[in-house]
Amino acid sequence: MKVRLISASALIAAATLVGCASTSPGYPSGGYGSSGSYGSTARCDTCGVVTRIDHRARASNTPNATGAVLGGIVGAVAAREIAERNTDSDGRANTATVAGAVGGAVAGNAIQNRVQGQSVYDVHVRLDNGRMTVVTQNDLGGIREGSYVNVAGGRASVR
């Protein structure tokens, strides 16, 4: 029984030491005294350090009236449908249609302004292989200048 316990303890200690001897991912060296030659998997070609973060407003190609126009159309159609189901009067249906168009236009304009008001971040990264890359994303997710990140799928994320 003692032999099994000692063997298990030795196995756990060896596994722990092996974990300590490996290098951190993303560094070009392959280990202690190694030249990082064939067979080394420590290099990360999509990893690097954030050198700069630029904050800017999102560019929009849509005219400012688009949200109001689309909101007005949707509001008018929805109000007309509701009014036709709930009243026999053409005057009330027309009034509801106009009110729906106005309400929809106000809501559509507010939604468009909120969407266009969002900002984006240009994250400049110097990759481990020496190249520079810039990714544009809506949020930073904890990234700061000097952070070590992985760039994948057009996005930088902290490693």
TORRORO-864381 format. One record per residue (C-alpha): residue number from 1; residue in three letters; x, y, z. Coordinates in steps of 0.2 Angstrom, whole numbers, plus 2048, in hexadecimal, padded with zeros to 3 digits. Each point is the difference from the previous one (the first is absolute). Layout:
BEGIN
RODO,mise,nuba,c1,c2,c3
RODO,NUM,Ala,X,Y,Z
...
//
This chain:
BEGIN
RODO,mise,nuba,c1,c2,c3
RODO,1,Met,800,800,800
RODO,2,Lys,80E,80C,804
RODO,3,Val,809,7FC,7F0
RODO,4,Arg,7F1,805,7F6
RODO,5,Leu,7FE,810,80A
RODO,6,Ile,812,805,7FE
RODO,7,Ser,7FF,7FC,7ED
RODO,8,Ala,7F0,80B,7FE
RODO,9,Ser,809,80E,809
RODO,10,Ala,80F,7FE,7F5
RODO,11,Leu,7F6,800,7F1
RODO,12,Ile,7F6,810,805
RODO,13,Ala,811,809,805
RODO,14,Ala,807,7FB,7EF
RODO,15,Ala,7F1,807,7F7
RODO,16,Thr,801,810,809
RODO,17,Leu,812,802,7FC
RODO,18,Val,7FD,7FD,7EE
RODO,19,Gly,7F3,80D,800
RODO,20,Cys,80C,80D,808
RODO,21,Ala,80E,7FC,7F3
RODO,22,Ser,7F6,804,7F1
RODO,23,Thr,800,812,7F9
RODO,24,Ser,7F1,80C,7FF
RODO,25,Pro,7F7,800,7EF
RODO,26,Gly,804,80D,7F4
RODO,27,Tyr,812,802,804
RODO,28,Pro,80C,7FB,7F2
RODO,29,Ser,80C,7F5,80B
RODO,30,Gly,7FC,7EE,801
RODO,31,Gly,806,7FE,812
RODO,32,Tyr,810,801,80A
RODO,33,Gly,80F,801,7F5
RODO,34,Ser,7F6,7FB,7F1
RODO,35,Ser,801,809,7EF
RODO,36,Gly,7ED,7FE,7FC
RODO,37,Ser,804,7F5,7F2
RODO,38,Tyr,7F5,7F2,7F7
RODO,39,Gly,7F3,7F9,80B
RODO,40,Ser,7FE,80F,80C
RODO,41,Thr,7ED,805,802
RODO,42,Ala,803,80E,80C
RODO,43,Arg,7FF,80E,7F2
RODO,44,Cys,7EF,808,7FD
RODO,45,Asp,7FF,809,7EF
RODO,46,Thr,7F0,809,805
RODO,47,Cys,806,806,811
RODO,48,Gly,808,811,804
RODO,49,Val,800,810,80B
RODO,50,Val,7F4,80E,7FE
RODO,51,Thr,80A,810,7FC
RODO,52,Arg,7F1,80C,7FE
RODO,53,Ile,7EE,802,801
RODO,54,Asp,7F6,80D,7F6
RODO,55,His,7EE,804,805
RODO,56,Arg,7F5,807,7F2
RODO,57,Ala,7EE,802,7FC
RODO,58,Arg,7F9,7F3,7F4
RODO,59,Ala,7FE,806,7EE
RODO,60,Ser,7EF,7FF,7F9
RODO,61,Asn,7FB,800,7ED
RODO,62,Thr,7ED,802,804
RODO,63,Pro,7F8,811,7FF
RODO,64,Asn,7F9,807,810
RODO,65,Ala,7EE,7FF,7FA
RODO,66,Thr,800,7ED,7FD
RODO,67,Gly,7FC,7FB,811
RODO,68,Ala,7F1,80D,801
RODO,69,Val,7F9,7FA,7EF
RODO,70,Leu,801,7EE,804
RODO,71,Gly,7F9,802,811
RODO,72,Gly,7F2,80B,7F9
RODO,73,Ile,7FB,7F3,7F4
RODO,74,Val,800,7F2,80C
RODO,75,Gly,7F7,80A,80D
RODO,76,Ala,7F2,805,7F3
RODO,77,Val,7FE,7EE,7FA
RODO,78,Ala,7FF,7F9,812
RODO,79,Ala,7F4,80E,806
RODO,80,Arg,7F5,7FE,7F0
RODO,81,Glu,7FE,7ED,803
RODO,82,Ile,7FC,802,813
RODO,83,Ala,7F3,80E,7FC
RODO,84,Glu,7F7,7F6,7F2
RODO,85,Arg,7FE,7F1,80C
RODO,86,Asn,7F9,80B,80F
RODO,87,Thr,7F5,80E,7F7
RODO,88,Asp,7F4,802,7F2
RODO,89,Ser,804,812,7FE
RODO,90,Asp,80B,806,7F1
RODO,91,Gly,804,810,809
RODO,92,Arg,807,7F6,810
RODO,93,Ala,80A,7F5,7F4
RODO,94,Asn,808,80E,7F7
RODO,95,Thr,804,809,811
RODO,96,Ala,807,7F0,807
RODO,97,Thr,80B,7FE,7F0
RODO,98,Val,806,812,801
RODO,99,Ala,804,7FE,813
RODO,100,Gly,809,7F0,7FC
RODO,101,Ala,80A,808,7F2
RODO,102,Val,806,80E,80C
RODO,103,Gly,804,7F4,80E
RODO,104,Gly,809,7F4,7F5
RODO,105,Ala,80A,80E,7F8
RODO,106,Val,806,807,811
RODO,107,Ala,804,7EE,806
RODO,108,Gly,809,7FC,7F0
RODO,109,Asn,80A,810,801
RODO,110,Ala,805,7FC,812
RODO,111,Ile,806,7EF,7FC
RODO,112,Gln,80A,806,7F1
RODO,113,Asn,809,80D,80B
RODO,114,Arg,804,7F3,80D
RODO,115,Val,807,7F4,7F4
RODO,116,Gln,80A,80D,7F7
RODO,117,Gly,806,808,810
RODO,118,Gln,80A,7F0,805
RODO,119,Ser,812,801,7FF
RODO,120,Val,80D,7F3,7FA
RODO,121,Tyr,812,7FD,805
RODO,122,Asp,80F,7FD,7F5
RODO,123,Val,80C,7F5,809
RODO,124,His,812,800,7F9
RODO,125,Val,809,7F0,804
RODO,126,Arg,813,7FC,7FD
RODO,127,Leu,7FF,7ED,7FD
RODO,128,Asp,80E,7F4,806
RODO,129,Asn,806,7FE,7EF
RODO,130,Gly,804,812,7FE
RODO,131,Arg,7F1,805,7F5
RODO,132,Met,7F4,80E,805
RODO,133,Thr,7ED,7FE,7FF
RODO,134,Val,7F1,80A,804
RODO,135,Val,7EF,7F9,805
RODO,136,Thr,7F0,80A,802
RODO,137,Gln,7F3,7FB,80D
RODO,138,Asn,7F2,807,80A
RODO,139,Asp,806,7FC,811
RODO,140,Leu,811,7FD,808
RODO,141,Gly,7FC,7F2,80B
RODO,142,Gly,80E,804,80D
RODO,143,Ile,80D,804,7F3
RODO,144,Arg,80C,80F,804
RODO,145,Glu,810,806,7F8
RODO,146,Gly,80E,7F3,805
RODO,147,Ser,7F3,7F2,801
RODO,148,Tyr,806,7EF,7F8
RODO,149,Val,7F2,7FB,7F4
RODO,150,Asn,7FB,7F3,7F3
RODO,151,Val,7F9,807,7F0
RODO,152,Ala,7F4,7F4,7F8
RODO,153,Gly,7F0,802,7F6
RODO,154,Gly,803,813,7FE
RODO,155,Arg,800,803,812
RODO,156,Ala,80D,801,80E
RODO,157,Ser,7FD,7F7,811
RODO,158,Val,80B,800,80F
RODO,159,Arg,80B,7F0,802
//
